[in-house]
Amino acid sequence: MDDMERVINEKAQQLVEKKPLENAPAEPFTDEDYNAKAKKIVGAVATQKAVEDELLVKSITDSKKEELLHHASAELKNEQAESKKADIALQQADYGVNSGVAAYAGIKKPLPSKMQNILFTTLSIFQLIFLILIGLPISFVNIIADSVDAVVAKLGAVTKSAKWIVIATLIIGAIIIIVLVFKWLFIRFGIITQN
């Protein structure tokens, strides 16, 4: 036994001898009985004295107050974290709406909402100009190429005699268009006069 336990046992024994317990067993107490009784009695006396001690009560009150403040602070931080998660979800939704502009600009991840609004508005203007100046002519050439491809594919499906008729018609049509373009150019530059 260490010194503290020995002191507690002695005090408990003194208290038990001074105040005989009701329903106490007839046989003598063992050390374990004394220890158990001593701990209960010392605990009760210590609790009563602690409640009477204003400094201890103030200390416990302050500790409880600190605990409540920490709990409230933790709750506030949890709410702020939920708010940030909602902001991130909104940023991802805005990014999804502008994913075409983002892909052209090489933006791979959502940015803060205000930055996305400014950036995507500016990029949309440049993208619109770019698509009109470059995309429109390329689309026009693509349409013509698809049309020529369709004509060639159809030409492959016609009979040999019909092929010559179609080819001759195309050549004559091309010659007429070329003659008309040159005539228009000659008139435009004053090389010939319009009759």
PyMOL CGO cylinders between C-alpha atoms (Angstrom):
from pymol import cmd
from pymol.cgo import CYLINDER

trace = [
    CYLINDER, 0.00, 0.00, 0.00, 1.23, 3.47, -0.75, 0.3, 1, 1, 1, 1, 1, 1,
    CYLINDER, 1.23, 3.47, -0.75, 1.10, 6.34, 1.76, 0.3, 1, 1, 1, 1, 1, 1,
    CYLINDER, 1.10, 6.34, 1.76, -2.06, 7.89, 0.35, 0.3, 1, 1, 1, 1, 1, 1,
    CYLINDER, -2.06, 7.89, 0.35, -4.03, 4.68, 0.60, 0.3, 1, 1, 1, 1, 1, 1,
    CYLINDER, -4.03, 4.68, 0.60, -2.73, 4.06, 4.13, 0.3, 1, 1, 1, 1, 1, 1,
    CYLINDER, -2.73, 4.06, 4.13, -3.86, 7.56, 5.22, 0.3, 1, 1, 1, 1, 1, 1,
    CYLINDER, -3.86, 7.56, 5.22, -7.28, 7.04, 3.64, 0.3, 1, 1, 1, 1, 1, 1,
    CYLINDER, -7.28, 7.04, 3.64, -7.65, 3.68, 5.37, 0.3, 1, 1, 1, 1, 1, 1,
    CYLINDER, -7.65, 3.68, 5.37, -6.73, 5.17, 8.75, 0.3, 1, 1, 1, 1, 1, 1,
    CYLINDER, -6.73, 5.17, 8.75, -9.14, 8.10, 8.32, 0.3, 1, 1, 1, 1, 1, 1,
    CYLINDER, -9.14, 8.10, 8.32, -11.88, 5.78, 7.16, 0.3, 1, 1, 1, 1, 1, 1,
    CYLINDER, -11.88, 5.78, 7.16, -11.33, 3.48, 10.10, 0.3, 1, 1, 1, 1, 1, 1,
    CYLINDER, -11.33, 3.48, 10.10, -11.56, 6.43, 12.47, 0.3, 1, 1, 1, 1, 1, 1,
    CYLINDER, -11.56, 6.43, 12.47, -14.76, 7.66, 10.81, 0.3, 1, 1, 1, 1, 1, 1,
    CYLINDER, -14.76, 7.66, 10.81, -16.32, 4.19, 10.83, 0.3, 1, 1, 1, 1, 1, 1,
    CYLINDER, -16.32, 4.19, 10.83, -15.49, 3.70, 14.50, 0.3, 1, 1, 1, 1, 1, 1,
    CYLINDER, -15.49, 3.70, 14.50, -16.97, 7.12, 15.39, 0.3, 1, 1, 1, 1, 1, 1,
    CYLINDER, -16.97, 7.12, 15.39, -20.19, 6.60, 13.38, 0.3, 1, 1, 1, 1, 1, 1,
    CYLINDER, -20.19, 6.60, 13.38, -21.34, 2.97, 13.51, 0.3, 1, 1, 1, 1, 1, 1,
    CYLINDER, -21.34, 2.97, 13.51, -23.20, 2.06, 10.35, 0.3, 1, 1, 1, 1, 1, 1,
    CYLINDER, -23.20, 2.06, 10.35, -26.76, 0.82, 10.39, 0.3, 1, 1, 1, 1, 1, 1,
    CYLINDER, -26.76, 0.82, 10.39, -27.16, -2.79, 9.30, 0.3, 1, 1, 1, 1, 1, 1,
    CYLINDER, -27.16, -2.79, 9.30, -23.48, -3.32, 9.88, 0.3, 1, 1, 1, 1, 1, 1,
    CYLINDER, -23.48, -3.32, 9.88, -22.50, -6.97, 9.65, 0.3, 1, 1, 1, 1, 1, 1,
    CYLINDER, -22.50, -6.97, 9.65, -21.93, -8.78, 12.93, 0.3, 1, 1, 1, 1, 1, 1,
    CYLINDER, -21.93, -8.78, 12.93, -18.55, -10.17, 11.90, 0.3, 1, 1, 1, 1, 1, 1,
    CYLINDER, -18.55, -10.17, 11.90, -15.50, -7.94, 11.93, 0.3, 1, 1, 1, 1, 1, 1,
    CYLINDER, -15.50, -7.94, 11.93, -14.60, -5.82, 8.87, 0.3, 1, 1, 1, 1, 1, 1,
    CYLINDER, -14.60, -5.82, 8.87, -11.86, -6.92, 6.52, 0.3, 1, 1, 1, 1, 1, 1,
    CYLINDER, -11.86, -6.92, 6.52, -9.36, -4.52, 4.97, 0.3, 1, 1, 1, 1, 1, 1,
    CYLINDER, -9.36, -4.52, 4.97, -11.42, -4.52, 1.79, 0.3, 1, 1, 1, 1, 1, 1,
    CYLINDER, -11.42, -4.52, 1.79, -14.56, -3.54, 3.72, 0.3, 1, 1, 1, 1, 1, 1,
    CYLINDER, -14.56, -3.54, 3.72, -12.68, -0.69, 5.38, 0.3, 1, 1, 1, 1, 1, 1,
    CYLINDER, -12.68, -0.69, 5.38, -11.27, 0.42, 2.01, 0.3, 1, 1, 1, 1, 1, 1,
    CYLINDER, -11.27, 0.42, 2.01, -14.69, 0.46, 0.36, 0.3, 1, 1, 1, 1, 1, 1,
    CYLINDER, -14.69, 0.46, 0.36, -16.38, 2.21, 3.28, 0.3, 1, 1, 1, 1, 1, 1,
    CYLINDER, -16.38, 2.21, 3.28, -13.49, 4.64, 3.58, 0.3, 1, 1, 1, 1, 1, 1,
    CYLINDER, -13.49, 4.64, 3.58, -13.65, 5.59, -0.08, 0.3, 1, 1, 1, 1, 1, 1,
    CYLINDER, -13.65, 5.59, -0.08, -17.39, 6.21, 0.11, 0.3, 1, 1, 1, 1, 1, 1,
    CYLINDER, -17.39, 6.21, 0.11, -17.19, 8.25, 3.28, 0.3, 1, 1, 1, 1, 1, 1,
    CYLINDER, -17.19, 8.25, 3.28, -14.14, 10.22, 2.18, 0.3, 1, 1, 1, 1, 1, 1,
    CYLINDER, -14.14, 10.22, 2.18, -15.79, 10.80, -1.20, 0.3, 1, 1, 1, 1, 1, 1,
    CYLINDER, -15.79, 10.80, -1.20, -18.98, 12.10, 0.42, 0.3, 1, 1, 1, 1, 1, 1,
    CYLINDER, -18.98, 12.10, 0.42, -17.10, 14.35, 2.84, 0.3, 1, 1, 1, 1, 1, 1,
    CYLINDER, -17.10, 14.35, 2.84, -14.84, 15.62, 0.06, 0.3, 1, 1, 1, 1, 1, 1,
    CYLINDER, -14.84, 15.62, 0.06, -17.82, 16.36, -2.18, 0.3, 1, 1, 1, 1, 1, 1,
    CYLINDER, -17.82, 16.36, -2.18, -19.59, 18.28, 0.60, 0.3, 1, 1, 1, 1, 1, 1,
    CYLINDER, -19.59, 18.28, 0.60, -16.47, 20.29, 1.40, 0.3, 1, 1, 1, 1, 1, 1,
    CYLINDER, -16.47, 20.29, 1.40, -15.91, 20.93, -2.33, 0.3, 1, 1, 1, 1, 1, 1,
    CYLINDER, -15.91, 20.93, -2.33, -19.44, 22.31, -2.71, 0.3, 1, 1, 1, 1, 1, 1,
    CYLINDER, -19.44, 22.31, -2.71, -18.83, 24.60, 0.26, 0.3, 1, 1, 1, 1, 1, 1,
    CYLINDER, -18.83, 24.60, 0.26, -15.54, 25.82, -1.24, 0.3, 1, 1, 1, 1, 1, 1,
    CYLINDER, -15.54, 25.82, -1.24, -16.40, 28.93, -3.32, 0.3, 1, 1, 1, 1, 1, 1,
    CYLINDER, -16.40, 28.93, -3.32, -13.08, 28.91, -5.15, 0.3, 1, 1, 1, 1, 1, 1,
    CYLINDER, -13.08, 28.91, -5.15, -13.64, 25.34, -6.34, 0.3, 1, 1, 1, 1, 1, 1,
    CYLINDER, -13.64, 25.34, -6.34, -17.24, 26.10, -7.37, 0.3, 1, 1, 1, 1, 1, 1,
    CYLINDER, -17.24, 26.10, -7.37, -16.05, 29.18, -9.31, 0.3, 1, 1, 1, 1, 1, 1,
    CYLINDER, -16.05, 29.18, -9.31, -13.31, 27.09, -10.94, 0.3, 1, 1, 1, 1, 1, 1,
    CYLINDER, -13.31, 27.09, -10.94, -15.80, 24.40, -11.98, 0.3, 1, 1, 1, 1, 1, 1,
    CYLINDER, -15.80, 24.40, -11.98, -18.23, 27.08, -13.23, 0.3, 1, 1, 1, 1, 1, 1,
    CYLINDER, -18.23, 27.08, -13.23, -15.47, 28.70, -15.24, 0.3, 1, 1, 1, 1, 1, 1,
    CYLINDER, -15.47, 28.70, -15.24, -14.47, 25.31, -16.68, 0.3, 1, 1, 1, 1, 1, 1,
    CYLINDER, -14.47, 25.31, -16.68, -18.08, 24.58, -17.64, 0.3, 1, 1, 1, 1, 1, 1,
    CYLINDER, -18.08, 24.58, -17.64, -18.40, 28.04, -19.19, 0.3, 1, 1, 1, 1, 1, 1,
    CYLINDER, -18.40, 28.04, -19.19, -15.20, 27.42, -21.20, 0.3, 1, 1, 1, 1, 1, 1,
    CYLINDER, -15.20, 27.42, -21.20, -16.56, 24.02, -22.30, 0.3, 1, 1, 1, 1, 1, 1,
    CYLINDER, -16.56, 24.02, -22.30, -19.83, 25.61, -23.49, 0.3, 1, 1, 1, 1, 1, 1,
    CYLINDER, -19.83, 25.61, -23.49, -17.92, 28.31, -25.38, 0.3, 1, 1, 1, 1, 1, 1,
    CYLINDER, -17.92, 28.31, -25.38, -15.76, 25.69, -27.10, 0.3, 1, 1, 1, 1, 1, 1,
    CYLINDER, -15.76, 25.69, -27.10, -18.86, 23.68, -27.99, 0.3, 1, 1, 1, 1, 1, 1,
    CYLINDER, -18.86, 23.68, -27.99, -20.58, 26.78, -29.45, 0.3, 1, 1, 1, 1, 1, 1,
    CYLINDER, -20.58, 26.78, -29.45, -17.40, 27.65, -31.38, 0.3, 1, 1, 1, 1, 1, 1,
    CYLINDER, -17.40, 27.65, -31.38, -17.21, 24.10, -32.77, 0.3, 1, 1, 1, 1, 1, 1,
    CYLINDER, -17.21, 24.10, -32.77, -20.87, 24.29, -33.85, 0.3, 1, 1, 1, 1, 1, 1,
    CYLINDER, -20.87, 24.29, -33.85, -20.23, 27.62, -35.58, 0.3, 1, 1, 1, 1, 1, 1,
    CYLINDER, -20.23, 27.62, -35.58, -17.23, 26.14, -37.41, 0.3, 1, 1, 1, 1, 1, 1,
    CYLINDER, -17.23, 26.14, -37.41, -19.36, 23.17, -38.52, 0.3, 1, 1, 1, 1, 1, 1,
    CYLINDER, -19.36, 23.17, -38.52, -22.00, 25.56, -39.89, 0.3, 1, 1, 1, 1, 1, 1,
    CYLINDER, -22.00, 25.56, -39.89, -19.32, 27.57, -41.69, 0.3, 1, 1, 1, 1, 1, 1,
    CYLINDER, -19.32, 27.57, -41.69, -17.91, 24.35, -43.18, 0.3, 1, 1, 1, 1, 1, 1,
    CYLINDER, -17.91, 24.35, -43.18, -21.39, 23.41, -44.45, 0.3, 1, 1, 1, 1, 1, 1,
    CYLINDER, -21.39, 23.41, -44.45, -21.73, 26.87, -45.96, 0.3, 1, 1, 1, 1, 1, 1,
    CYLINDER, -21.73, 26.87, -45.96, -18.36, 26.48, -47.73, 0.3, 1, 1, 1, 1, 1, 1,
    CYLINDER, -18.36, 26.48, -47.73, -19.47, 23.10, -49.10, 0.3, 1, 1, 1, 1, 1, 1,
    CYLINDER, -19.47, 23.10, -49.10, -22.61, 24.75, -50.51, 0.3, 1, 1, 1, 1, 1, 1,
    CYLINDER, -22.61, 24.75, -50.51, -20.44, 27.49, -52.08, 0.3, 1, 1, 1, 1, 1, 1,
    CYLINDER, -20.44, 27.49, -52.08, -18.25, 24.84, -53.71, 0.3, 1, 1, 1, 1, 1, 1,
    CYLINDER, -18.25, 24.84, -53.71, -21.31, 23.02, -55.08, 0.3, 1, 1, 1, 1, 1, 1,
    CYLINDER, -21.31, 23.02, -55.08, -22.55, 26.33, -56.55, 0.3, 1, 1, 1, 1, 1, 1,
    CYLINDER, -22.55, 26.33, -56.55, -19.14, 27.00, -58.11, 0.3, 1, 1, 1, 1, 1, 1,
    CYLINDER, -19.14, 27.00, -58.11, -19.18, 23.54, -59.72, 0.3, 1, 1, 1, 1, 1, 1,
    CYLINDER, -19.18, 23.54, -59.72, -22.69, 24.16, -61.07, 0.3, 1, 1, 1, 1, 1, 1,
    CYLINDER, -22.69, 24.16, -61.07, -21.62, 27.52, -62.55, 0.3, 1, 1, 1, 1, 1, 1,
    CYLINDER, -21.62, 27.52, -62.55, -18.54, 25.86, -64.03, 0.3, 1, 1, 1, 1, 1, 1,
    CYLINDER, -18.54, 25.86, -64.03, -20.76, 23.18, -65.60, 0.3, 1, 1, 1, 1, 1, 1,
    CYLINDER, -20.76, 23.18, -65.60, -22.93, 25.84, -67.25, 0.3, 1, 1, 1, 1, 1, 1,
    CYLINDER, -22.93, 25.84, -67.25, -19.83, 27.50, -68.73, 0.3, 1, 1, 1, 1, 1, 1,
    CYLINDER, -19.83, 27.50, -68.73, -17.89, 24.31, -69.47, 0.3, 1, 1, 1, 1, 1, 1,
    CYLINDER, -17.89, 24.31, -69.47, -17.68, 25.11, -73.21, 0.3, 1, 1, 1, 1, 1, 1,
    CYLINDER, -17.68, 25.11, -73.21, -16.00, 28.45, -72.57, 0.3, 1, 1, 1, 1, 1, 1,
    CYLINDER, -16.00, 28.45, -72.57, -13.83, 26.83, -69.88, 0.3, 1, 1, 1, 1, 1, 1,
    CYLINDER, -13.83, 26.83, -69.88, -12.70, 24.10, -72.29, 0.3, 1, 1, 1, 1, 1, 1,
    CYLINDER, -12.70, 24.10, -72.29, -11.62, 26.67, -74.92, 0.3, 1, 1, 1, 1, 1, 1,
    CYLINDER, -11.62, 26.67, -74.92, -9.75, 28.65, -72.25, 0.3, 1, 1, 1, 1, 1, 1,
    CYLINDER, -9.75, 28.65, -72.25, -8.11, 25.57, -70.75, 0.3, 1, 1, 1, 1, 1, 1,
    CYLINDER, -8.11, 25.57, -70.75, -9.73, 26.01, -67.32, 0.3, 1, 1, 1, 1, 1, 1,
    CYLINDER, -9.73, 26.01, -67.32, -9.92, 22.55, -65.78, 0.3, 1, 1, 1, 1, 1, 1,
    CYLINDER, -9.92, 22.55, -65.78, -11.50, 23.21, -62.33, 0.3, 1, 1, 1, 1, 1, 1,
    CYLINDER, -11.50, 23.21, -62.33, -14.20, 25.47, -60.89, 0.3, 1, 1, 1, 1, 1, 1,
    CYLINDER, -14.20, 25.47, -60.89, -13.00, 28.84, -59.63, 0.3, 1, 1, 1, 1, 1, 1,
    CYLINDER, -13.00, 28.84, -59.63, -14.60, 31.12, -57.01, 0.3, 1, 1, 1, 1, 1, 1,
    CYLINDER, -14.60, 31.12, -57.01, -17.98, 32.40, -58.22, 0.3, 1, 1, 1, 1, 1, 1,
    CYLINDER, -17.98, 32.40, -58.22, -17.04, 36.07, -58.68, 0.3, 1, 1, 1, 1, 1, 1,
    CYLINDER, -17.04, 36.07, -58.68, -13.89, 35.12, -60.57, 0.3, 1, 1, 1, 1, 1, 1,
    CYLINDER, -13.89, 35.12, -60.57, -15.85, 32.74, -62.80, 0.3, 1, 1, 1, 1, 1, 1,
    CYLINDER, -15.85, 32.74, -62.80, -18.43, 35.42, -63.59, 0.3, 1, 1, 1, 1, 1, 1,
    CYLINDER, -18.43, 35.42, -63.59, -15.80, 37.97, -64.62, 0.3, 1, 1, 1, 1, 1, 1,
    CYLINDER, -15.80, 37.97, -64.62, -13.59, 35.47, -66.45, 0.3, 1, 1, 1, 1, 1, 1,
    CYLINDER, -13.59, 35.47, -66.45, -16.35, 33.66, -68.35, 0.3, 1, 1, 1, 1, 1, 1,
    CYLINDER, -16.35, 33.66, -68.35, -18.02, 36.93, -69.40, 0.3, 1, 1, 1, 1, 1, 1,
    CYLINDER, -18.02, 36.93, -69.40, -14.73, 38.24, -70.81, 0.3, 1, 1, 1, 1, 1, 1,
    CYLINDER, -14.73, 38.24, -70.81, -13.86, 34.92, -72.43, 0.3, 1, 1, 1, 1, 1, 1,
    CYLINDER, -13.86, 34.92, -72.43, -17.33, 34.61, -73.96, 0.3, 1, 1, 1, 1, 1, 1,
    CYLINDER, -17.33, 34.61, -73.96, -16.89, 37.93, -75.77, 0.3, 1, 1, 1, 1, 1, 1,
    CYLINDER, -16.89, 37.93, -75.77, -13.52, 36.88, -77.23, 0.3, 1, 1, 1, 1, 1, 1,
    CYLINDER, -13.52, 36.88, -77.23, -14.84, 33.42, -78.05, 0.3, 1, 1, 1, 1, 1, 1,
    CYLINDER, -14.84, 33.42, -78.05, -17.82, 34.90, -79.91, 0.3, 1, 1, 1, 1, 1, 1,
    CYLINDER, -17.82, 34.90, -79.91, -15.53, 37.14, -81.98, 0.3, 1, 1, 1, 1, 1, 1,
    CYLINDER, -15.53, 37.14, -81.98, -13.18, 34.22, -82.65, 0.3, 1, 1, 1, 1, 1, 1,
    CYLINDER, -13.18, 34.22, -82.65, -16.03, 31.94, -83.74, 0.3, 1, 1, 1, 1, 1, 1,
    CYLINDER, -16.03, 31.94, -83.74, -17.50, 34.58, -86.06, 0.3, 1, 1, 1, 1, 1, 1,
    CYLINDER, -17.50, 34.58, -86.06, -14.19, 35.51, -87.70, 0.3, 1, 1, 1, 1, 1, 1,
    CYLINDER, -14.19, 35.51, -87.70, -12.66, 32.04, -87.94, 0.3, 1, 1, 1, 1, 1, 1,
    CYLINDER, -12.66, 32.04, -87.94, -15.37, 29.50, -87.16, 0.3, 1, 1, 1, 1, 1, 1,
    CYLINDER, -15.37, 29.50, -87.16, -17.93, 30.82, -89.65, 0.3, 1, 1, 1, 1, 1, 1,
    CYLINDER, -17.93, 30.82, -89.65, -15.67, 30.61, -92.72, 0.3, 1, 1, 1, 1, 1, 1,
    CYLINDER, -15.67, 30.61, -92.72, -14.38, 27.20, -91.66, 0.3, 1, 1, 1, 1, 1, 1,
    CYLINDER, -14.38, 27.20, -91.66, -17.97, 26.01, -91.17, 0.3, 1, 1, 1, 1, 1, 1,
    CYLINDER, -17.97, 26.01, -91.17, -18.88, 27.33, -94.63, 0.3, 1, 1, 1, 1, 1, 1,
    CYLINDER, -18.88, 27.33, -94.63, -15.93, 25.46, -96.21, 0.3, 1, 1, 1, 1, 1, 1,
    CYLINDER, -15.93, 25.46, -96.21, -16.91, 22.36, -94.25, 0.3, 1, 1, 1, 1, 1, 1,
    CYLINDER, -16.91, 22.36, -94.25, -20.48, 22.54, -95.58, 0.3, 1, 1, 1, 1, 1, 1,
    CYLINDER, -20.48, 22.54, -95.58, -19.20, 22.86, -99.16, 0.3, 1, 1, 1, 1, 1, 1,
    CYLINDER, -19.20, 22.86, -99.16, -16.79, 19.95, -98.66, 0.3, 1, 1, 1, 1, 1, 1,
    CYLINDER, -16.79, 19.95, -98.66, -19.60, 17.79, -97.23, 0.3, 1, 1, 1, 1, 1, 1,
    CYLINDER, -19.60, 17.79, -97.23, -21.79, 18.69, -100.23, 0.3, 1, 1, 1, 1, 1, 1,
    CYLINDER, -21.79, 18.69, -100.23, -19.02, 17.81, -102.71, 0.3, 1, 1, 1, 1, 1, 1,
    CYLINDER, -19.02, 17.81, -102.71, -18.42, 14.56, -100.82, 0.3, 1, 1, 1, 1, 1, 1,
    CYLINDER, -18.42, 14.56, -100.82, -22.13, 13.73, -101.03, 0.3, 1, 1, 1, 1, 1, 1,
    CYLINDER, -22.13, 13.73, -101.03, -22.13, 14.45, -104.79, 0.3, 1, 1, 1, 1, 1, 1,
    CYLINDER, -22.13, 14.45, -104.79, -19.05, 12.24, -105.31, 0.3, 1, 1, 1, 1, 1, 1,
    CYLINDER, -19.05, 12.24, -105.31, -20.64, 9.46, -103.25, 0.3, 1, 1, 1, 1, 1, 1,
    CYLINDER, -20.64, 9.46, -103.25, -23.81, 9.68, -105.35, 0.3, 1, 1, 1, 1, 1, 1,
    CYLINDER, -23.81, 9.68, -105.35, -21.73, 9.79, -108.51, 0.3, 1, 1, 1, 1, 1, 1,
    CYLINDER, -21.73, 9.79, -108.51, -20.14, 6.49, -107.51, 0.3, 1, 1, 1, 1, 1, 1,
    CYLINDER, -20.14, 6.49, -107.51, -23.59, 4.93, -107.31, 0.3, 1, 1, 1, 1, 1, 1,
    CYLINDER, -23.59, 4.93, -107.31, -24.75, 5.95, -110.82, 0.3, 1, 1, 1, 1, 1, 1,
    CYLINDER, -24.75, 5.95, -110.82, -24.20, 3.97, -114.02, 0.3, 1, 1, 1, 1, 1, 1,
    CYLINDER, -24.20, 3.97, -114.02, -21.29, 4.68, -116.34, 0.3, 1, 1, 1, 1, 1, 1,
    CYLINDER, -21.29, 4.68, -116.34, -23.31, 6.53, -118.99, 0.3, 1, 1, 1, 1, 1, 1,
    CYLINDER, -23.31, 6.53, -118.99, -25.09, 8.62, -116.37, 0.3, 1, 1, 1, 1, 1, 1,
    CYLINDER, -25.09, 8.62, -116.37, -21.70, 9.46, -114.82, 0.3, 1, 1, 1, 1, 1, 1,
    CYLINDER, -21.70, 9.46, -114.82, -20.55, 11.12, -118.04, 0.3, 1, 1, 1, 1, 1, 1,
    CYLINDER, -20.55, 11.12, -118.04, -23.73, 13.16, -118.21, 0.3, 1, 1, 1, 1, 1, 1,
    CYLINDER, -23.73, 13.16, -118.21, -23.32, 14.33, -114.59, 0.3, 1, 1, 1, 1, 1, 1,
    CYLINDER, -23.32, 14.33, -114.59, -19.60, 15.07, -115.05, 0.3, 1, 1, 1, 1, 1, 1,
    CYLINDER, -19.60, 15.07, -115.05, -20.27, 17.00, -118.25, 0.3, 1, 1, 1, 1, 1, 1,
    CYLINDER, -20.27, 17.00, -118.25, -23.02, 19.00, -116.55, 0.3, 1, 1, 1, 1, 1, 1,
    CYLINDER, -23.02, 19.00, -116.55, -20.71, 19.80, -113.62, 0.3, 1, 1, 1, 1, 1, 1,
    CYLINDER, -20.71, 19.80, -113.62, -17.91, 20.88, -115.93, 0.3, 1, 1, 1, 1, 1, 1,
    CYLINDER, -17.91, 20.88, -115.93, -20.24, 23.08, -117.99, 0.3, 1, 1, 1, 1, 1, 1,
    CYLINDER, -20.24, 23.08, -117.99, -21.69, 24.58, -114.79, 0.3, 1, 1, 1, 1, 1, 1,
    CYLINDER, -21.69, 24.58, -114.79, -18.19, 25.27, -113.43, 0.3, 1, 1, 1, 1, 1, 1,
    CYLINDER, -18.19, 25.27, -113.43, -17.14, 26.91, -116.73, 0.3, 1, 1, 1, 1, 1, 1,
    CYLINDER, -17.14, 26.91, -116.73, -20.28, 29.12, -116.71, 0.3, 1, 1, 1, 1, 1, 1,
    CYLINDER, -20.28, 29.12, -116.71, -19.59, 30.18, -113.10, 0.3, 1, 1, 1, 1, 1, 1,
    CYLINDER, -19.59, 30.18, -113.10, -15.93, 30.94, -113.88, 0.3, 1, 1, 1, 1, 1, 1,
    CYLINDER, -15.93, 30.94, -113.88, -16.91, 32.98, -116.99, 0.3, 1, 1, 1, 1, 1, 1,
    CYLINDER, -16.91, 32.98, -116.99, -19.49, 34.95, -114.97, 0.3, 1, 1, 1, 1, 1, 1,
    CYLINDER, -19.49, 34.95, -114.97, -16.98, 35.64, -112.15, 0.3, 1, 1, 1, 1, 1, 1,
    CYLINDER, -16.98, 35.64, -112.15, -14.35, 36.85, -114.65, 0.3, 1, 1, 1, 1, 1, 1,
    CYLINDER, -14.35, 36.85, -114.65, -16.92, 38.97, -116.48, 0.3, 1, 1, 1, 1, 1, 1,
    CYLINDER, -16.92, 38.97, -116.48, -17.98, 40.55, -113.18, 0.3, 1, 1, 1, 1, 1, 1,
    CYLINDER, -17.98, 40.55, -113.18, -14.30, 41.21, -112.28, 0.3, 1, 1, 1, 1, 1, 1,
    CYLINDER, -14.30, 41.21, -112.28, -13.57, 42.74, -115.71, 0.3, 1, 1, 1, 1, 1, 1,
    CYLINDER, -13.57, 42.74, -115.71, -16.61, 45.02, -115.43, 0.3, 1, 1, 1, 1, 1, 1,
    CYLINDER, -16.61, 45.02, -115.43, -15.72, 45.93, -111.86, 0.3, 1, 1, 1, 1, 1, 1,
    CYLINDER, -15.72, 45.93, -111.86, -12.17, 46.95, -112.75, 0.3, 1, 1, 1, 1, 1, 1,
    CYLINDER, -12.17, 46.95, -112.75, -13.23, 48.68, -115.98, 0.3, 1, 1, 1, 1, 1, 1,
    CYLINDER, -13.23, 48.68, -115.98, -11.50, 46.30, -118.35, 0.3, 1, 1, 1, 1, 1, 1,
    CYLINDER, -11.50, 46.30, -118.35, -14.74, 45.82, -120.26, 0.3, 1, 1, 1, 1, 1, 1,
    CYLINDER, -14.74, 45.82, -120.26, -18.00, 47.74, -120.21, 0.3, 1, 1, 1, 1, 1, 1,
    CYLINDER, -18.00, 47.74, -120.21, -21.38, 46.29, -119.53, 0.3, 1, 1, 1, 1, 1, 1,
    CYLINDER, -21.38, 46.29, -119.53, -23.57, 46.08, -122.63, 0.3, 1, 1, 1, 1, 1, 1,
]
cmd.load_cgo(trace, "trace")
